[in-house]
Amino acid sequence: MRQISLTKLSLATLCAMTILAGLSVYAQEDEDKPRPQPPVPAEYQNKKMPDGGWTNAALIAIGEKVFQEGVEITTPDGKEIQKCAQCHGPQGKPKLKGARDFRDASRINKFGESFWFWRVSEGVPETKMPAWKGILSEEQIWGAMAYEHRFSHGAEPAVHQHAEIVGLGGEK
Ligand code: HEC
């Protein structure tokens, strides 16, 4: 009797483990799958990097601070520091699974600047990417973009001008 129930138990455990393993493989594939860029909402379509911003040392320094040191935010549990690097990694190599790899030029070269600004401002629904609107100023968001753009250009500031840009690029 005792032996049967043990066998049943281990069968049940095995089944559960198989299902869980299957699910995690599925989740992994889903996260890494390149998704088409959704259209930029009307209120963001005119957003443009300030003139010369992609390579502006002062703006990049503002962005570096946001990215690496972060800002203090108030949560229901008190105050905490949130920074881009905690998920996207200090060198643009993601620390959080599913966070975008900023070293991947094939992806970043496609980001129209209004798309990029919108995504940082409003976050990405149903993912861990937070909305930064109201936490960061527009200048800090442009700075964070100019700073993170470096990761796909060998850590050097570069003008974001690529033939691959999808949608609203806004040449600068
Ligand atoms: C708590 C984790 C977390 C933090 C902090 C975070 N991100 Fe993200 N970010 C993510 C994840 C996860 C994704 C992938 C979302 C998806 O699946 O499209 C993402 C995606 C992005 C994208 C790409 C959006 C797209 O549609 O492909 C940009 C740009 C971005 N983050 C910029 C930033 C910037 C700038 C900061 C800091 C101001 C920041 N992130 C902070 C988790 C984070």
Residues whose N, C-alpha, C, O or C-beta is under 5 A from the ligand:
A	BS01	HEC	K83 C84 C87 K97 G98 A99 R100 W116 R119 V120 V124 T127 K128 M129 P130 A144
